[in-house]
């Protein structure tokens, strides 16, 4: 039985309740962050809080708690739930109002934080190769805001699973935007690493940002631009990045095997360096 955080209180998960009039429930009027926990410590904490604040600002909300307060809550939840490895999910909605499309002010936001235990460093999980299908991007155009409006992503991930694949990459205007819950990368025949440039069309991934710094430090070629599914299929390597998956190899796209169908050397190198640095700097 987990202890969760709800509006200034630590309570049992079965005692945690929100109003049916909460705008996060009725309108998806909420944003969230998921922070990885390794060895009881939080990875990339400051980057996650920074993105949360930007998401809130874009939907005309202010941060209800200071970064130090949120960190303290996260650490207390980790301790109360004896979490060594997994995730901490944090969600902030606009709060409780009578159902109305017009956004009003004056009510306190709803803050929810809970833990999830996952064996993130399991060798089979780290070294798996993903089979990806492409699918039209039917989502709204403000993907830079990390909202809870995830039905399209959930449907496409489920569709991929039903077709015997692991996940999906969204395609818009002939170019890959991102995965259902990840950023997409390819490495071309010349060793250049390519990932779509940050804009309102993709979520600015925290792991993605950390990885681009590593790539630059290693003096590897990096191009931030859109790429096509054909480019991906002809690539030497492909991979995804996300907080819960770190860096995972993509070995097949729409039935076309990428490279030799195994985890690429560069992908493995980048993953190992990222994990080493992230764990070393964890809070």
C-alpha positions as a Python dict, from the first residue, in 0.01 Angstrom:
ca = {
    (1, 'X'): (0, 0, 0),
    (2, 'X'): (169, 317, -122),
    (3, 'X'): (177, 652, 50),
    (4, 'X'): (93, 932, -192),
    (5, 'X'): (90, 1310, -172),
    (6, 'X'): (-234, 1501, -233),
    (7, 'X'): (-278, 1872, -163),
    (8, 'X'): (-40, 1919, 131),
    (9, 'X'): (-102, 1576, 285),
    (10, 'X'): (65, 1235, 277),
    (11, 'X'): (-210, 975, 268),
    (12, 'X'): (-265, 610, 177),
    (13, 'X'): (-337, 555, -192),
    (14, 'X'): (-687, 425, -107),
    (15, 'X'): (-761, 741, 90),
    (16, 'X'): (-650, 978, -187),
    (17, 'X'): (-953, 1129, -358),
    (18, 'X'): (-1018, 1427, -585),
    (19, 'X'): (-1340, 1602, -677),
    (20, 'X'): (-1533, 1500, -988),
    (21, 'X'): (-1528, 1871, -1072),
    (22, 'X'): (-1148, 1890, -1092),
    (23, 'X'): (-1054, 2039, -1429),
    (24, 'X'): (-776, 1786, -1471),
    (25, 'X'): (-1043, 1516, -1470),
    (26, 'X'): (-1302, 1702, -1681),
    (27, 'X'): (-1083, 1886, -1933),
    (28, 'X'): (-734, 1736, -1910),
    (29, 'X'): (-645, 2080, -1775),
    (30, 'X'): (-327, 1968, -1602),
    (31, 'X'): (44, 1920, -1658),
    (32, 'X'): (280, 1656, -1522),
    (33, 'X'): (639, 1542, -1482),
    (34, 'X'): (792, 1198, -1428),
    (35, 'X'): (1129, 1184, -1254),
    (36, 'X'): (1348, 874, -1246),
    (37, 'X'): (1474, 730, -918),
    (38, 'X'): (1794, 524, -905),
    (39, 'X'): (1942, 420, -572),
    (40, 'X'): (1678, 624, -394),
    (41, 'X'): (1792, 945, -569),
    (42, 'X'): (1626, 1165, -832),
    (43, 'X'): (1781, 1199, -1177),
    (44, 'X'): (1781, 1531, -1367),
    (45, 'X'): (1571, 1694, -1093),
    (46, 'X'): (1634, 2061, -1174),
    (47, 'X'): (1558, 2008, -1544),
    (48, 'X'): (1225, 1841, -1464),
    (49, 'X'): (1117, 2121, -1231),
    (50, 'X'): (1223, 2380, -1488),
    (51, 'X'): (1011, 2215, -1758),
    (52, 'X'): (716, 2185, -1518),
    (53, 'X'): (730, 2557, -1450),
    (54, 'X'): (737, 2634, -1826),
    (55, 'X'): (439, 2401, -1890),
    (56, 'X'): (240, 2572, -1615),
    (57, 'X'): (323, 2916, -1753),
    (58, 'X'): (203, 2816, -2100),
    (59, 'X'): (-141, 2723, -1963),
    (60, 'X'): (-159, 3039, -1749),
    (61, 'X'): (-79, 2883, -1415),
    (62, 'X'): (191, 2954, -1158),
    (63, 'X'): (402, 2704, -968),
    (64, 'X'): (208, 2632, -645),
    (65, 'X'): (518, 2517, -455),
    (66, 'X'): (882, 2618, -454),
    (67, 'X'): (1135, 2382, -610),
    (68, 'X'): (1283, 2311, -266),
    (69, 'X'): (940, 2216, -131),
    (70, 'X'): (872, 1982, -422),
    (71, 'X'): (1212, 1820, -377),
    (72, 'X'): (1142, 1766, -8),
    (73, 'X'): (804, 1606, -87),
    (74, 'X'): (962, 1379, -349),
    (75, 'X'): (1232, 1267, -108),
    (76, 'X'): (982, 1201, 171),
    (77, 'X'): (767, 991, -64),
    (78, 'X'): (1073, 793, -171),
    (79, 'X'): (1153, 728, 193),
    (80, 'X'): (796, 646, 299),
    (81, 'X'): (761, 396, 12),
    (82, 'X'): (1115, 257, 44),
    (83, 'X'): (1165, 326, -326),
    (84, 'X'): (1510, 238, -453),
    (85, 'X'): (1440, 222, -826),
    (86, 'X'): (1146, 352, -1026),
    (87, 'X'): (961, 674, -1094),
    (88, 'X'): (792, 963, -916),
    (89, 'X'): (487, 1104, -1097),
    (90, 'X'): (381, 1462, -1026),
    (91, 'X'): (64, 1624, -1164),
    (92, 'X'): (-76, 1973, -1116),
    (93, 'X'): (-427, 2058, -1235),
    (94, 'X'): (-604, 2394, -1233),
    (95, 'X'): (-824, 2272, -949),
    (96, 'X'): (-1194, 2240, -875),
    (97, 'X'): (-1448, 2453, -1064),
    (98, 'X'): (-1803, 2399, -1187),
    (99, 'X'): (-1782, 2258, -1541),
    (100, 'X'): (-1728, 2550, -1779),
    (101, 'X'): (-1506, 2585, -2087),
    (102, 'X'): (-1403, 2937, -1992),
    (103, 'X'): (-1098, 2925, -1768),
    (104, 'X'): (-1155, 3101, -1438),
    (105, 'X'): (-924, 3186, -1149),
    (106, 'X'): (-948, 3186, -774),
    (107, 'X'): (-924, 2819, -675),
    (108, 'X'): (-615, 2637, -547),
    (109, 'X'): (-459, 2385, -787),
    (110, 'X'): (-473, 2011, -725),
    (111, 'X'): (-127, 1863, -665),
    (112, 'X'): (-80, 1487, -690),
    (113, 'X'): (251, 1301, -645),
    (114, 'X'): (303, 924, -626),
    (115, 'X'): (576, 664, -676),
    (116, 'X'): (601, 365, -908),
    (117, 'X'): (848, 83, -846),
    (118, 'X'): (1016, -36, -1169),
    (119, 'X'): (1332, -239, -1228),
    (120, 'X'): (1477, 24, -1461),
    (121, 'X'): (1834, -108, -1470),
    (122, 'X'): (1735, -464, -1551),
    (123, 'X'): (1979, -583, -1816),
    (124, 'X'): (1704, -718, -2043),
    (125, 'X'): (1521, -386, -2023),
    (126, 'X'): (1830, -179, -2098),
    (127, 'X'): (1948, -394, -2389),
    (128, 'X'): (1620, -461, -2564),
    (129, 'X'): (1565, -355, -2925),
    (130, 'X'): (1238, -183, -3013),
    (131, 'X'): (1022, -256, -3315),
    (132, 'X'): (845, 62, -3422),
    (133, 'X'): (552, 137, -3649),
    (134, 'X'): (486, 478, -3802),
    (135, 'X'): (149, 646, -3766),
    (136, 'X'): (-5, 984, -3859),
    (137, 'X'): (34, 1245, -3586),
    (138, 'X'): (-323, 1330, -3485),
    (139, 'X'): (-233, 1528, -3173),
    (140, 'X'): (-275, 1902, -3115),
    (141, 'X'): (10, 2137, -3207),
    (142, 'X'): (126, 2232, -2854),
    (143, 'X'): (326, 1919, -2781),
    (144, 'X'): (587, 2130, -2604),
    (145, 'X'): (345, 2152, -2310),
    (146, 'X'): (360, 1836, -2100),
    (147, 'X'): (-14, 1801, -2046),
    (148, 'X'): (-210, 1495, -1935),
    (149, 'X'): (-388, 1489, -2272),
    (150, 'X'): (-234, 1158, -2373),
    (151, 'X'): (-522, 964, -2531),
    (152, 'X'): (-376, 973, -2884),
    (153, 'X'): (-41, 847, -2760),
    (154, 'X'): (-207, 578, -2552),
    (155, 'X'): (-418, 459, -2848),
    (156, 'X'): (-119, 445, -3083),
    (157, 'X'): (105, 264, -2833),
    (158, 'X'): (-176, 11, -2778),
    (159, 'X'): (-227, -27, -3154),
    (160, 'X'): (144, -99, -3197),
    (161, 'X'): (132, -367, -2927),
    (162, 'X'): (-167, -533, -3093),
    (163, 'X'): (35, -548, -3417),
    (164, 'X'): (325, -719, -3244),
    (165, 'X'): (540, -406, -3222),
    (166, 'X'): (674, -218, -2921),
    (167, 'X'): (582, 141, -2995),
    (168, 'X'): (497, 400, -3260),
    (169, 'X'): (661, 706, -3409),
    (170, 'X'): (432, 989, -3513),
    (171, 'X'): (468, 1133, -3863),
    (172, 'X'): (342, 1474, -3976),
    (173, 'X'): (396, 1637, -4315),
    (174, 'X'): (619, 1347, -4414),
    (175, 'X'): (854, 1387, -4115),
    (176, 'X'): (888, 1209, -3783),
    (177, 'X'): (785, 1423, -3486),
    (178, 'X'): (846, 1192, -3187),
    (179, 'X'): (744, 866, -3021),
    (180, 'X'): (430, 814, -2816),
    (181, 'X'): (626, 895, -2499),
    (182, 'X'): (979, 957, -2621),
    (183, 'X'): (1205, 1157, -2849),
    (184, 'X'): (1334, 993, -3168),
    (185, 'X'): (1694, 980, -3293),
    (186, 'X'): (1874, 826, -3591),
    (187, 'X'): (2244, 791, -3680),
    (188, 'X'): (2320, 809, -4051),
    (189, 'X'): (2586, 618, -4247),
    (190, 'X'): (2839, 895, -4178),
    (191, 'X'): (2787, 871, -3803),
    (192, 'X'): (2592, 1196, -3776),
    (193, 'X'): (2327, 1189, -3504),
    (194, 'X'): (1995, 1342, -3613),
    (195, 'X'): (1700, 1443, -3399),
    (196, 'X'): (1412, 1679, -3467),
    (197, 'X'): (1475, 2035, -3352),
    (198, 'X'): (1288, 2155, -3044),
    (199, 'X'): (968, 2347, -3122),
    (200, 'X'): (600, 2332, -3031),
    (201, 'X'): (576, 2013, -3242),
    (202, 'X'): (769, 1795, -2994),
    (203, 'X'): (816, 1772, -2620),
    (204, 'X'): (1159, 1905, -2516),
    (205, 'X'): (1274, 1583, -2350),
    (206, 'X'): (1493, 1607, -2040),
    (207, 'X'): (1697, 1300, -2138),
    (208, 'X'): (1717, 1437, -2494),
    (209, 'X'): (1863, 1766, -2366),
    (210, 'X'): (2122, 1590, -2149),
    (211, 'X'): (2217, 1364, -2438),
    (212, 'X'): (2275, 1649, -2684),
    (213, 'X'): (2533, 1793, -2442),
    (214, 'X'): (2707, 1454, -2422),
    (215, 'X'): (2710, 1428, -2802),
    (216, 'X'): (2871, 1770, -2830),
    (217, 'X'): (3126, 1688, -2559),
    (218, 'X'): (3225, 1376, -2755),
    (219, 'X'): (3262, 1585, -3071),
    (220, 'X'): (3012, 1367, -3254),
    (221, 'X'): (2817, 1516, -3541),
    (222, 'X'): (2471, 1640, -3444),
    (223, 'X'): (2195, 1773, -3669),
    (224, 'X'): (1874, 1899, -3513),
    (225, 'X'): (1625, 1879, -3797),
    (226, 'X'): (1323, 1677, -3911),
    (227, 'X'): (1388, 1340, -4076),
    (228, 'X'): (1169, 1099, -4271),
    (229, 'X'): (1078, 737, -4206),
    (230, 'X'): (1283, 643, -4514),
    (231, 'X'): (1588, 815, -4365),
    (232, 'X'): (1530, 624, -4044),
    (233, 'X'): (1500, 292, -4227),
    (234, 'X'): (1828, 359, -4408),
    (235, 'X'): (2007, 473, -4093),
    (236, 'X'): (2300, 296, -3932),
    (237, 'X'): (2135, 312, -3589),
    (238, 'X'): (1817, 449, -3433),
    (239, 'X'): (1707, 499, -3075),
    (240, 'X'): (1465, 674, -2842),
    (241, 'X'): (1519, 878, -2527),
    (242, 'X'): (1289, 924, -2228),
    (243, 'X'): (1311, 954, -1850),
    (244, 'X'): (1180, 603, -1787),
    (245, 'X'): (1373, 431, -2069),
    (246, 'X'): (1693, 639, -2077),
    (247, 'X'): (1827, 549, -2424),
    (248, 'X'): (1689, 241, -2601),
    (249, 'X'): (1782, 106, -2942),
    (250, 'X'): (1529, 87, -3228),
    (251, 'X'): (1602, -215, -3445),
    (252, 'X'): (1303, -214, -3682),
    (253, 'X'): (1070, 47, -3835),
    (254, 'X'): (762, -59, -4030),
    (255, 'X'): (914, -404, -4082),
    (256, 'X'): (1247, -270, -4210),
    (257, 'X'): (1548, -381, -4004),
    (258, 'X'): (1779, -98, -3896),
    (259, 'X'): (2150, -163, -3947),
    (260, 'X'): (2232, -519, -3844),
    (261, 'X'): (1922, -547, -3625),
    (262, 'X'): (2124, -518, -3304),
    (263, 'X'): (2199, -245, -3052),
    (264, 'X'): (2442, -5, -3217),
    (265, 'X'): (2781, 76, -3069),
    (266, 'X'): (2711, 449, -3054),
    (267, 'X'): (2371, 398, -2897),
    (268, 'X'): (2522, 178, -2626),
    (269, 'X'): (2805, 425, -2564),
    (270, 'X'): (2568, 720, -2529),
    (271, 'X'): (2341, 527, -2293),
    (272, 'X'): (2626, 422, -2068),
    (273, 'X'): (2770, 773, -2048),
    (274, 'X'): (2429, 926, -1981),
    (275, 'X'): (2354, 682, -1700),
    (276, 'X'): (2693, 732, -1541),
    (277, 'X'): (2659, 1110, -1542),
    (278, 'X'): (2292, 1118, -1439),
    (279, 'X'): (2340, 881, -1146),
    (280, 'X'): (2651, 1069, -1031),
    (281, 'X'): (2463, 1401, -1020),
    (282, 'X'): (2135, 1261, -879),
    (283, 'X'): (1984, 1427, -570),
}
